[in-house]
């Protein structure tokens, strides 16, 4: 909860500053937004160590192959990058670039999930025969 409070306070303060800065210099507001986004992502990455440890433990106890869980983790990472990248592009007034980031993210997520889809197909084929 403490981390969320810090992040929210930093983001709200930065949003107000970015609005003020954009009145005089559009670039300065965008750079402020970008730097705060990177800072928050670094905070979250550092704080997520416990979550990664739990997911690793869950994978070990479930008996599932790590090869099946890794694509899931990668897909979640792709989704986070796409969401942040798309929002930053929209914030800069580049909606076409935001759509391109989202399309690229969709393709990458599907490619990352291919091992899971193949495994499901193999399981279904075994059940059917």
PyMOL commands that place a pseudoatom at each C-alpha (Angstrom):
pseudoatom trace, name=CA, resn=UNK, resi=1, chain=A, elem=C, hetatm=0, pos=[0.000, 0.000, 0.000]
pseudoatom trace, name=CA, resn=UNK, resi=2, chain=A, elem=C, hetatm=0, pos=[2.883, 2.323, 0.792]
pseudoatom trace, name=CA, resn=UNK, resi=3, chain=A, elem=C, hetatm=0, pos=[4.344, 1.829, -2.679]
pseudoatom trace, name=CA, resn=UNK, resi=4, chain=A, elem=C, hetatm=0, pos=[1.001, 2.581, -4.314]
pseudoatom trace, name=CA, resn=UNK, resi=5, chain=A, elem=C, hetatm=0, pos=[0.631, 5.772, -2.272]
pseudoatom trace, name=CA, resn=UNK, resi=6, chain=A, elem=C, hetatm=0, pos=[4.091, 6.931, -3.342]
pseudoatom trace, name=CA, resn=UNK, resi=7, chain=A, elem=C, hetatm=0, pos=[3.471, 6.093, -6.973]
pseudoatom trace, name=CA, resn=UNK, resi=8, chain=A, elem=C, hetatm=0, pos=[0.075, 7.800, -7.005]
pseudoatom trace, name=CA, resn=UNK, resi=9, chain=A, elem=C, hetatm=0, pos=[1.459, 10.930, -5.321]
pseudoatom trace, name=CA, resn=UNK, resi=10, chain=A, elem=C, hetatm=0, pos=[4.386, 11.079, -7.742]
pseudoatom trace, name=CA, resn=UNK, resi=11, chain=A, elem=C, hetatm=0, pos=[2.147, 10.565, -10.780]
pseudoatom trace, name=CA, resn=UNK, resi=12, chain=A, elem=C, hetatm=0, pos=[-0.495, 13.098, -9.740]
pseudoatom trace, name=CA, resn=UNK, resi=13, chain=A, elem=C, hetatm=0, pos=[2.148, 15.714, -8.908]
pseudoatom trace, name=CA, resn=UNK, resi=14, chain=A, elem=C, hetatm=0, pos=[3.918, 15.054, -12.190]
pseudoatom trace, name=CA, resn=UNK, resi=15, chain=A, elem=C, hetatm=0, pos=[0.662, 15.244, -14.138]
pseudoatom trace, name=CA, resn=UNK, resi=16, chain=A, elem=C, hetatm=0, pos=[-0.055, 18.689, -12.702]
pseudoatom trace, name=CA, resn=UNK, resi=17, chain=A, elem=C, hetatm=0, pos=[3.496, 19.835, -13.463]
pseudoatom trace, name=CA, resn=UNK, resi=18, chain=A, elem=C, hetatm=0, pos=[3.288, 18.396, -16.986]
pseudoatom trace, name=CA, resn=UNK, resi=19, chain=A, elem=C, hetatm=0, pos=[0.090, 20.345, -17.672]
pseudoatom trace, name=CA, resn=UNK, resi=20, chain=A, elem=C, hetatm=0, pos=[1.774, 23.555, -16.519]
pseudoatom trace, name=CA, resn=UNK, resi=21, chain=A, elem=C, hetatm=0, pos=[4.925, 22.815, -18.511]
pseudoatom trace, name=CA, resn=UNK, resi=22, chain=A, elem=C, hetatm=0, pos=[2.989, 21.982, -21.673]
pseudoatom trace, name=CA, resn=UNK, resi=23, chain=A, elem=C, hetatm=0, pos=[1.509, 25.453, -21.711]
pseudoatom trace, name=CA, resn=UNK, resi=24, chain=A, elem=C, hetatm=0, pos=[5.004, 26.841, -22.290]
pseudoatom trace, name=CA, resn=UNK, resi=25, chain=A, elem=C, hetatm=0, pos=[6.996, 23.955, -23.712]
pseudoatom trace, name=CA, resn=UNK, resi=26, chain=A, elem=C, hetatm=0, pos=[5.337, 20.800, -25.021]
pseudoatom trace, name=CA, resn=UNK, resi=27, chain=A, elem=C, hetatm=0, pos=[8.628, 18.903, -25.043]
pseudoatom trace, name=CA, resn=UNK, resi=28, chain=A, elem=C, hetatm=0, pos=[9.391, 19.590, -21.384]
pseudoatom trace, name=CA, resn=UNK, resi=29, chain=A, elem=C, hetatm=0, pos=[6.022, 18.184, -20.312]
pseudoatom trace, name=CA, resn=UNK, resi=30, chain=A, elem=C, hetatm=0, pos=[6.566, 15.056, -22.356]
pseudoatom trace, name=CA, resn=UNK, resi=31, chain=A, elem=C, hetatm=0, pos=[10.092, 14.573, -20.983]
pseudoatom trace, name=CA, resn=UNK, resi=32, chain=A, elem=C, hetatm=0, pos=[8.773, 14.945, -17.439]
pseudoatom trace, name=CA, resn=UNK, resi=33, chain=A, elem=C, hetatm=0, pos=[6.094, 12.326, -18.116]
pseudoatom trace, name=CA, resn=UNK, resi=34, chain=A, elem=C, hetatm=0, pos=[8.632, 9.969, -19.662]
pseudoatom trace, name=CA, resn=UNK, resi=35, chain=A, elem=C, hetatm=0, pos=[11.105, 10.334, -16.793]
pseudoatom trace, name=CA, resn=UNK, resi=36, chain=A, elem=C, hetatm=0, pos=[8.432, 9.760, -14.142]
pseudoatom trace, name=CA, resn=UNK, resi=37, chain=A, elem=C, hetatm=0, pos=[7.178, 6.709, -16.032]
pseudoatom trace, name=CA, resn=UNK, resi=38, chain=A, elem=C, hetatm=0, pos=[10.672, 5.205, -16.107]
pseudoatom trace, name=CA, resn=UNK, resi=39, chain=A, elem=C, hetatm=0, pos=[11.164, 6.010, -12.411]
pseudoatom trace, name=CA, resn=UNK, resi=40, chain=A, elem=C, hetatm=0, pos=[7.891, 4.352, -11.422]
pseudoatom trace, name=CA, resn=UNK, resi=41, chain=A, elem=C, hetatm=0, pos=[8.645, 1.286, -13.539]
pseudoatom trace, name=CA, resn=UNK, resi=42, chain=A, elem=C, hetatm=0, pos=[12.022, 0.957, -11.802]
pseudoatom trace, name=CA, resn=UNK, resi=43, chain=A, elem=C, hetatm=0, pos=[10.293, 1.218, -8.394]
pseudoatom trace, name=CA, resn=UNK, resi=44, chain=A, elem=C, hetatm=0, pos=[7.853, -1.505, -9.422]
pseudoatom trace, name=CA, resn=UNK, resi=45, chain=A, elem=C, hetatm=0, pos=[10.559, -3.737, -10.835]
pseudoatom trace, name=CA, resn=UNK, resi=46, chain=A, elem=C, hetatm=0, pos=[12.521, -3.551, -7.603]
pseudoatom trace, name=CA, resn=UNK, resi=47, chain=A, elem=C, hetatm=0, pos=[9.396, -4.206, -5.532]
pseudoatom trace, name=CA, resn=UNK, resi=48, chain=A, elem=C, hetatm=0, pos=[8.216, -7.119, -7.639]
pseudoatom trace, name=CA, resn=UNK, resi=49, chain=A, elem=C, hetatm=0, pos=[10.971, -9.493, -6.517]
pseudoatom trace, name=CA, resn=UNK, resi=50, chain=A, elem=C, hetatm=0, pos=[8.654, -11.098, -3.970]
pseudoatom trace, name=CA, resn=UNK, resi=51, chain=A, elem=C, hetatm=0, pos=[6.015, -11.616, -6.647]
pseudoatom trace, name=CA, resn=UNK, resi=52, chain=A, elem=C, hetatm=0, pos=[8.518, -13.296, -8.973]
pseudoatom trace, name=CA, resn=UNK, resi=53, chain=A, elem=C, hetatm=0, pos=[9.666, -15.566, -6.154]
pseudoatom trace, name=CA, resn=UNK, resi=54, chain=A, elem=C, hetatm=0, pos=[6.072, -16.576, -5.436]
pseudoatom trace, name=CA, resn=UNK, resi=55, chain=A, elem=C, hetatm=0, pos=[5.374, -17.302, -9.112]
pseudoatom trace, name=CA, resn=UNK, resi=56, chain=A, elem=C, hetatm=0, pos=[8.530, -19.417, -9.306]
pseudoatom trace, name=CA, resn=UNK, resi=57, chain=A, elem=C, hetatm=0, pos=[7.435, -21.341, -6.192]
pseudoatom trace, name=CA, resn=UNK, resi=58, chain=A, elem=C, hetatm=0, pos=[3.929, -21.769, -7.589]
pseudoatom trace, name=CA, resn=UNK, resi=59, chain=A, elem=C, hetatm=0, pos=[5.341, -23.149, -10.815]
pseudoatom trace, name=CA, resn=UNK, resi=60, chain=A, elem=C, hetatm=0, pos=[7.558, -25.607, -8.959]
pseudoatom trace, name=CA, resn=UNK, resi=61, chain=A, elem=C, hetatm=0, pos=[4.741, -26.845, -6.721]
pseudoatom trace, name=CA, resn=UNK, resi=62, chain=A, elem=C, hetatm=0, pos=[2.233, -27.152, -9.553]
pseudoatom trace, name=CA, resn=UNK, resi=63, chain=A, elem=C, hetatm=0, pos=[4.394, -29.673, -11.350]
pseudoatom trace, name=CA, resn=UNK, resi=64, chain=A, elem=C, hetatm=0, pos=[3.974, -27.828, -14.629]
pseudoatom trace, name=CA, resn=UNK, resi=65, chain=A, elem=C, hetatm=0, pos=[6.943, -27.492, -16.900]
pseudoatom trace, name=CA, resn=UNK, resi=66, chain=A, elem=C, hetatm=0, pos=[8.679, -24.095, -16.737]
pseudoatom trace, name=CA, resn=UNK, resi=67, chain=A, elem=C, hetatm=0, pos=[8.481, -24.129, -20.526]
pseudoatom trace, name=CA, resn=UNK, resi=68, chain=A, elem=C, hetatm=0, pos=[4.710, -23.701, -20.164]
pseudoatom trace, name=CA, resn=UNK, resi=69, chain=A, elem=C, hetatm=0, pos=[4.841, -20.930, -17.571]
pseudoatom trace, name=CA, resn=UNK, resi=70, chain=A, elem=C, hetatm=0, pos=[7.571, -18.818, -19.170]
pseudoatom trace, name=CA, resn=UNK, resi=71, chain=A, elem=C, hetatm=0, pos=[5.391, -17.746, -22.128]
pseudoatom trace, name=CA, resn=UNK, resi=72, chain=A, elem=C, hetatm=0, pos=[2.713, -16.662, -19.676]
pseudoatom trace, name=CA, resn=UNK, resi=73, chain=A, elem=C, hetatm=0, pos=[5.164, -14.409, -17.812]
pseudoatom trace, name=CA, resn=UNK, resi=74, chain=A, elem=C, hetatm=0, pos=[6.530, -13.013, -21.059]
pseudoatom trace, name=CA, resn=UNK, resi=75, chain=A, elem=C, hetatm=0, pos=[3.040, -12.233, -22.308]
pseudoatom trace, name=CA, resn=UNK, resi=76, chain=A, elem=C, hetatm=0, pos=[2.238, -10.308, -19.131]
pseudoatom trace, name=CA, resn=UNK, resi=77, chain=A, elem=C, hetatm=0, pos=[5.475, -8.343, -19.583]
pseudoatom trace, name=CA, resn=UNK, resi=78, chain=A, elem=C, hetatm=0, pos=[4.579, -7.600, -23.192]
pseudoatom trace, name=CA, resn=UNK, resi=79, chain=A, elem=C, hetatm=0, pos=[1.158, -6.346, -22.111]
pseudoatom trace, name=CA, resn=UNK, resi=80, chain=A, elem=C, hetatm=0, pos=[2.705, -3.981, -19.566]
pseudoatom trace, name=CA, resn=UNK, resi=81, chain=A, elem=C, hetatm=0, pos=[5.215, -2.604, -22.083]
pseudoatom trace, name=CA, resn=UNK, resi=82, chain=A, elem=C, hetatm=0, pos=[2.507, -2.129, -24.715]
pseudoatom trace, name=CA, resn=UNK, resi=83, chain=A, elem=C, hetatm=0, pos=[0.166, -0.374, -22.306]
pseudoatom trace, name=CA, resn=UNK, resi=84, chain=A, elem=C, hetatm=0, pos=[2.870, 2.022, -21.138]
pseudoatom trace, name=CA, resn=UNK, resi=85, chain=A, elem=C, hetatm=0, pos=[4.337, 2.602, -24.592]
pseudoatom trace, name=CA, resn=UNK, resi=86, chain=A, elem=C, hetatm=0, pos=[0.940, 3.201, -26.159]
pseudoatom trace, name=CA, resn=UNK, resi=87, chain=A, elem=C, hetatm=0, pos=[-0.050, 5.641, -23.439]
pseudoatom trace, name=CA, resn=UNK, resi=88, chain=A, elem=C, hetatm=0, pos=[3.194, 7.588, -23.822]
pseudoatom trace, name=CA, resn=UNK, resi=89, chain=A, elem=C, hetatm=0, pos=[2.687, 7.789, -27.591]
pseudoatom trace, name=CA, resn=UNK, resi=90, chain=A, elem=C, hetatm=0, pos=[-0.887, 9.021, -27.116]
pseudoatom trace, name=CA, resn=UNK, resi=91, chain=A, elem=C, hetatm=0, pos=[0.313, 11.528, -24.542]
pseudoatom trace, name=CA, resn=UNK, resi=92, chain=A, elem=C, hetatm=0, pos=[2.751, 12.852, -27.149]
pseudoatom trace, name=CA, resn=UNK, resi=93, chain=A, elem=C, hetatm=0, pos=[-0.157, 13.203, -29.586]
pseudoatom trace, name=CA, resn=UNK, resi=94, chain=A, elem=C, hetatm=0, pos=[0.964, 10.269, -31.740]
pseudoatom trace, name=CA, resn=UNK, resi=95, chain=A, elem=C, hetatm=0, pos=[-2.089, 8.018, -31.857]
pseudoatom trace, name=CA, resn=UNK, resi=96, chain=A, elem=C, hetatm=0, pos=[-0.886, 6.247, -35.018]
pseudoatom trace, name=CA, resn=UNK, resi=97, chain=A, elem=C, hetatm=0, pos=[2.333, 5.251, -33.251]
pseudoatom trace, name=CA, resn=UNK, resi=98, chain=A, elem=C, hetatm=0, pos=[0.317, 4.122, -30.231]
pseudoatom trace, name=CA, resn=UNK, resi=99, chain=A, elem=C, hetatm=0, pos=[-1.762, 1.869, -32.476]
pseudoatom trace, name=CA, resn=UNK, resi=100, chain=A, elem=C, hetatm=0, pos=[1.424, 0.516, -34.047]
pseudoatom trace, name=CA, resn=UNK, resi=101, chain=A, elem=C, hetatm=0, pos=[2.845, -0.308, -30.608]
pseudoatom trace, name=CA, resn=UNK, resi=102, chain=A, elem=C, hetatm=0, pos=[-0.399, -2.086, -29.710]
pseudoatom trace, name=CA, resn=UNK, resi=103, chain=A, elem=C, hetatm=0, pos=[-0.420, -4.075, -32.960]
pseudoatom trace, name=CA, resn=UNK, resi=104, chain=A, elem=C, hetatm=0, pos=[3.212, -5.073, -32.490]
pseudoatom trace, name=CA, resn=UNK, resi=105, chain=A, elem=C, hetatm=0, pos=[2.438, -6.092, -28.907]
pseudoatom trace, name=CA, resn=UNK, resi=106, chain=A, elem=C, hetatm=0, pos=[-0.462, -8.254, -30.034]
pseudoatom trace, name=CA, resn=UNK, resi=107, chain=A, elem=C, hetatm=0, pos=[1.687, -10.057, -32.589]
pseudoatom trace, name=CA, resn=UNK, resi=108, chain=A, elem=C, hetatm=0, pos=[4.521, -10.530, -30.073]
pseudoatom trace, name=CA, resn=UNK, resi=109, chain=A, elem=C, hetatm=0, pos=[2.118, -11.828, -27.414]
pseudoatom trace, name=CA, resn=UNK, resi=110, chain=A, elem=C, hetatm=0, pos=[0.658, -14.354, -29.845]
pseudoatom trace, name=CA, resn=UNK, resi=111, chain=A, elem=C, hetatm=0, pos=[4.125, -15.481, -30.926]
pseudoatom trace, name=CA, resn=UNK, resi=112, chain=A, elem=C, hetatm=0, pos=[5.155, -15.813, -27.290]
pseudoatom trace, name=CA, resn=UNK, resi=113, chain=A, elem=C, hetatm=0, pos=[2.049, -17.887, -26.528]
pseudoatom trace, name=CA, resn=UNK, resi=114, chain=A, elem=C, hetatm=0, pos=[2.649, -20.342, -29.396]
pseudoatom trace, name=CA, resn=UNK, resi=115, chain=A, elem=C, hetatm=0, pos=[4.229, -23.018, -27.144]
pseudoatom trace, name=CA, resn=UNK, resi=116, chain=A, elem=C, hetatm=0, pos=[1.114, -22.945, -24.945]
pseudoatom trace, name=CA, resn=UNK, resi=117, chain=A, elem=C, hetatm=0, pos=[-1.185, -23.170, -27.940]
pseudoatom trace, name=CA, resn=UNK, resi=118, chain=A, elem=C, hetatm=0, pos=[0.818, -26.081, -29.369]
pseudoatom trace, name=CA, resn=UNK, resi=119, chain=A, elem=C, hetatm=0, pos=[0.702, -27.913, -26.048]
pseudoatom trace, name=CA, resn=UNK, resi=120, chain=A, elem=C, hetatm=0, pos=[-3.071, -27.414, -25.839]
pseudoatom trace, name=CA, resn=UNK, resi=121, chain=A, elem=C, hetatm=0, pos=[-3.464, -28.711, -29.371]
pseudoatom trace, name=CA, resn=UNK, resi=122, chain=A, elem=C, hetatm=0, pos=[-1.390, -31.794, -28.556]
pseudoatom trace, name=CA, resn=UNK, resi=123, chain=A, elem=C, hetatm=0, pos=[-3.470, -32.453, -25.438]
pseudoatom trace, name=CA, resn=UNK, resi=124, chain=A, elem=C, hetatm=0, pos=[-6.707, -32.141, -27.402]
pseudoatom trace, name=CA, resn=UNK, resi=125, chain=A, elem=C, hetatm=0, pos=[-5.432, -34.472, -30.111]
pseudoatom trace, name=CA, resn=UNK, resi=126, chain=A, elem=C, hetatm=0, pos=[-4.495, -37.072, -27.474]
pseudoatom trace, name=CA, resn=UNK, resi=127, chain=A, elem=C, hetatm=0, pos=[-7.946, -36.799, -25.912]
pseudoatom trace, name=CA, resn=UNK, resi=128, chain=A, elem=C, hetatm=0, pos=[-9.645, -37.225, -29.279]
pseudoatom trace, name=CA, resn=UNK, resi=129, chain=A, elem=C, hetatm=0, pos=[-7.700, -40.338, -30.265]
for i in range(1, 129): cmd.bond("trace and resi %d" % i, "trace and resi %d" % (i + 1))
show_as sticks, trace
zoom trace
